[in-house]
C-alpha cells in the first residue's frame, strides 16, 4: 500500500490525515495562500445559475462565502452526517436535480478533496474512514448507514476503503504517548454522538499492541447542547409557549412546530416542511403574532446558519467564562440575553445523565469497573464543555484524564491504522 489516509467525516467538522514518507501521521490542510485550514466545517452548498447551468457545489468556508455572497440563490446543507442512518431521509431536490444521501456526501468529499493544499494520491492507497459507535437519530439503521457510506466513496479510485470506529482511531492516536501498558477509555464527544471505546495497550519489543475490550455510545453530544440554548433562549422570543385561538378556545402553539428549527441538520429542509406550512396557517390566529412573524422572517431570510454560529460561539465562551451576553441582531437591535454557565449546566443536566449512563453500560458490558481504567482520553470539540469534564473528573479523578489534539486525533488515528499490516483486523463491516 503506497499511502494511507484517514478521514474523519464529522457532524460539525471534517478532518483528513495521511501517513508520510517517514511513516508518521500528519494532518492535511485545505486551501491555499493565506487561506489555509486544518479542517473544514461539514457544510455543503449549491449555487444556482452556474455557468454550465448546473448547481455549483462548495464546501466548508467556501460554502459559507457562497451563501453570504449569493443569499437566496444558494441551497445550504449542514450536519449532513446526521441523516446517514435515517430511513426517513430519502433525499432532497437541489434546483431540479434529485440528490440522495450518497450523492450529497460524494459531492461534499469531491469538493473537499479538490481544496486540499496538496493533491491526494488515490491509486494504490488505502482510505480509512471513521464511523460512530452509535449513529445519531431516533431509530438509526446501521446497515443503511454503512451501505450509504460505501456507495458515497465509490469512484474516488482508492485501492481499499476500510471503516473503523471513531473512538478506536482516537485511542491509536493517544497510544503514541503511553510509556507503559494501560487500559484506556477513549471518550469521543462530537456534534452528533458521544462514543466510547475501551482498549488494552501494550508494547512488546517496541511494537504497539492493542486489544479492544468494549465499546458503546449514545446519540447525544454538542448539537443537543446547542439545541438546549435555542430552546431556552431563542424559541420563547419566536413564539414558543404562546397561544392561539381555535373554536373559542386558547391553545398553546404545538411545540413540535418549533423543534426542527432548533436542530441544525434539519434547517436545510425546514422551509419546505409541513411544520413550517402549519406555522404560517396558524399566524392569523396567534395571540402574539409579532413573535411568530419574526420566526417566519428568520426562516424566509435564511438566518438559521448565522443563528447556529452565534449559539455555537456562546457555548464556546461558556467553556472559559462564567457567563456570556448573547446577541443576535435579526431578533432585534436591542435583543440581549445573559447566559450563565450555571443556567447552561442545568439545561444539559439530563443529557449529561444519559451520557454518563451510556458510559456505565459500556463498562459493565466489558466487565470493568471505573477503577480498572488506567487512562481516560477525552476528545472531540464537545469535550471542552466544563460540566462534561467535571463529570469525568468526579468519576475517574483528574490524574487519569488526558486530552489534546481534540479536533485531529480521530483522523490521525485512522491514518495510523491504515498504515498497519493488520489494518483489516481493526475494520468493521
N, C-alpha and C positions, 0 to 999 in steps of 0.2 A: 504494500500500500504506500503510494508515494507521499500522501499527505492526509492528515486527519483534521476535520473541522468539528467544532461544537456549536450547536445552535440552541440558544435559549430564547424560544419564541414565547414571550411572556404576555400576560394580560395587559400590562401597562407599558413595558419596555421590551425591546428585542436586542440581544447581545450576541456577537459572534466571536469565537476564538479559534485559533489554529495552532498546530504543532509545527514549530520552525525547524530549521536545519540542525540546531543544537539539541533537538528533542525536548525543548521546553515550550510550555503553552504561553501564547501571547494573545491579548485581546485585540481584535481587529478594529479599525477605525472607519467611520463613514464620512464622506465629504471630501473636500479638497480646499487648498489655500488656507484662508483664515477661518473657514467653517468646517471644523473637524469635530466629530462626535464619537465618543467611545461606545455609545449605544444610541438607539433611536426609539422614540415613542411608537408603540404598536398602533399606528394610525394610518388609515388608507383613505385617500380622497380621489374622486374622479371629477375632472373638469370637463364640462360640456363645451361644444364648439371648438374642438381641437382642429388643427389644420387638415387632418385626414378624415374629419367627420366622425372620428371615434373618440369616445371619452378617454381623456388622458389621465393615467393613474400616477399618483405620487404618494410618498410615504414619509413618516416621521416629521422632521422640521420643515421639509419641503411641502408636505401636505398641509401643514399649518399655514405656511406662507401662501399657498394656493388658495386656501379657504379665506384668508384675510383679504387677498387682492381681488378675488372674484366671488365674493359672498353673494349667494343667490344662484350662482351657476355651478356650484360645487356640491357633490354628494360626499358627505363626511362620515366615515365609519371608524369607530374606535372600540377598544376591548373586544376585538374580533374573536379572540380565543374563547371567550365565554360562550359562544354559540356552538363550538365544535361537537359537544356531546348532546346537543338538543335535537330530539326527534321533531319538535315543532318547527325548527328553523329549516325550511325547505330551500330558501334562497331569497334573493331580492332582485328587483329590477334597477338597472342603472342606465338612465337615458335610453330606454327602449331595449336594452340588452339584458338577458337573464344571467345572473351570477349565483351559483350555489356556493356553499362554503369553500369547497376545494378551489374554485375559480378565484374567489376573493383572496384566500391565503396564497395561492400561486402568484397572483398579481402583486401582493404585498412583498413576498420574498423576491420576486423577479426584480422589482424596482429597488429593493434594499440591496441586493447583490450588485446592481448597477452602480449604486452610490458608494461602494467600498473604495477606500483610498488606494488599494492595490487590487488588481484583478484576481478573482477566485479561480483556482485550478480544479476543475471538477473531474476531468478524465483521470482514472486511476486513483481517485480519492475516496475516503470514507467520510460520510457525514453522520454525526451522532446528534440526535435531536432529543431534547428533554421533553418529558411529559409529566403531568402531576400525578400524584398517587391517587387522589380523588378529584375527578373533574368537577368543575363548578356547575351549578344549576340544581333545580329541584329534583329531577329524576334523570341524572346523567347516564347516557348509554355509552359505555366504554368501548364496546366493539365498533359502534358507529364512529366514535371519535377517532379511533386508530385507523379505520378504513379511510376516513376523510384526510387525515394527515398523510397517509401513504399516497393517495391519489394526488394531493396537492404538490408533493415533492417529485412526482414523476416528471421526466422530461428535462431535468436540470443537468443530467449527464454524470451524476456521481456513480462510482462503481458499486458502492454499497451504502445503504441508509439503515441505520440502527436507531432504536429508541430506548432511552434509559430514564429511569425515574429521576426527577429533578433533584430531590434531596440526596440521592445516592451520588449524583455527579458533584454536588456541593461537598459531600463527605470526602471524595477523592481530592478535591482542591484543598480542603482543610488538612488532610492527612499528611501533606508535604511538611507541615510544621511539627508533627509528632516526633518526639525523641524516644518514646518507649511505647510498648504495646498498650492499647487502650480500647475500651468500649465507648463508642462515640454516638451520641444522639445529635442528628442534624435536624434542625427545625427551620424550615424554609417558609417564610411569610411573604407572599407576593401580593398581587392585586386581587386575584380571584380565589386562591386556595391557600390553606395552611397545611403543609405536608411534613411528615416525619419519616425519618429513616434511622434505624439502629444498625450499627456495623461494628465489627470487631477487627481492628487493625493490628498487624504485627509485621515485624521485619525479620527476614532470615537471609543471612549473607548479603545484606544491603538491599534486598528486594522486598518491596512493599507487598504484603498480602492483605486481602480484605475479605471478610466473611459477612454477608448480610444476615442480620438476626431478625429483623422485623420492620414493618412499615405501616403507615396509617395516615389519616388526614381528615380534613373537613373543608367543605366549600365556603369558608368564611375567611376573609382577610381584608386587605386595605380598601377595596371597593365598598365593602359592607360598612367599614368605619366612616367612609365619605358619606354614604347614604344616611348615617345617623346625624351627621351635621346638617345635611339638606333637610331631613325630616323635622329636626327640632328648630332650625334657624330660618330656613328659607320657605318651606312649604306653607307655614302659617301666614306668611306675607302674601302668598299666592292663592289663598282661599281654602286651604285645607283646614277642616274643623268648622267652617262656616256653613250657613244654612241656605236652603232654597224652598220655595213654596210648591206644593203639589196637592191638588184636590182639597184645598183648605187647610192643609197641614204644613208645618215647618219641619223639614227633614235635613239631616246632615248630608252634605255632598259626599257620595261614596269615596272613602279614602283611596281605594284602588285606582281611581281616575288620576291620581297624582303620582302613584308609586313608580310607574315606568319612567317618568321624567327624572326621577332621582337615581335611576340605575343607568350608569354610563353606557353600558353595552347596548341598551335599548333606545338611546337617544336618536340613532340614525334612522330608526323606523317608527319613532313615536308620532311624527307628524301625519303619518298615514294610518295610524292605529284607530281602532274602534273607540278606545278610551278617549282619545282626543276629539273625535267626532261627537261623542256623547257630551263632553265638556262644553263644546260650542252650543249644543242644543239646550243645555241647562242654563246658559248665561242669562237669558231673559228672565228667568225665574229666581235668580240668586238674590239674596238679601244684602250681600256685599259685592256688587258687580265689579267695582273698581279693582278688587283683588283678582278676581277671575279674569278680567280683561288683561291685567298685567301678565298673568300666567300665559294667556293665549298669545300676547305680544312677544313674550320671550321665546315661545316655540316658533312662531312665524318668522321671527328675526334671527333664528339660529343662534340663540345665546346660550345654548346648552354647553358647548365646549368652553367658552370663556368662564361660565359659572363653575364648571368642573375644575378648571385651572385655579380659580380663586379659592375654592374649597380645599383642593389639594395643598395649596400654599399655606392656608390657615392651619391645616393638620400638621404640616411640616414644622411650622413655627411653634406649635404646641409641644413639639418634641424637645425644644430647647428653652422655652419660657413658660411662665405660669399662666399667661393669658395673651390673647391677641384680639385686635379690633378687626372685625370682618366688614369689609365694604364691597359693594357691587353696584356700580352706578346705574345699570339698567333697572334696578329696583327702586331708584330714586337717588338724586344727588345727596340727600341728607340721610340716606339709609346707612346705619352703622350699628353693629351689634358686638358687644364684648363677649368673647367666648373664653371661658376659663378652662384650664386643664381639668379641674375637678368636675366641671359640667360634662366635658367630653368623656372623661373616665366613667361617669355614671351612665352616659348614653351607650357606651360599648360594653358595659359590665356583663350583660347576658351573653354577648358574643364571646368575650374572653372566657366565660364559664364553659361555653360549648367547646372552645378551642382547647381548654385545659382537660375537659372530659375526653376529647378525642386523643389527647396525649396519654391519659391514663389507660385508655383502651388499647393503645398501641403497645405500651409497656407490658400490660397484663397478657396480651396475646403472645408476646415474646417470652413470657415467664420471667420478666425482670422487675426489680424494684427500683425506685429512684436512686438508692444508694449503690446500685450496680453500675450506674453510668459514671464513667470517669471524666468525660468531657462533653460539654454541650456547645455546639456551634450554631449560632443564630445567624441566619442570612435572609436576604430579600429586603426590599425597601420598607416593608411594614414592620420589620424587626426593630426599627428606631422608635416606635411608639413606646413611651415610658411605662405605661400601665402594663403593657405586654412584657417588657423586660423585667419589671418588678415581679410579675407573676412567676417568671422563671428563676429569678434570684431567690425569691422566697421558697421555691420548691427545691432547687438544687444548690443554692449558695453561690455567691458571686465568684468564688475562686474556681468554680468549674465551668463558668460561662466564658465563651470566646466569640469574637466577631471579626470583622474585617473583610474587605472585598465583597461587601453585601450585595452589590449590583453585578458583579462579574464572576463570582465563584462557580455558578452553575455552568456557564459557558466554558470556563476554564477546565472544570472537571470533566465535562463531556468530551472536550478535545483530548484530555489526558487518557480517558478510557478508550477513545478512538485509536490512539497510538499503541495500545497494548495488544499483544498477541492473543490474549483471551478476551478481547472486546465483546465477542458474541455471547460470552458467558454472562455478561452484565446487561445484555439487551433483554427487553420484554417483547412479547408477541404483539 
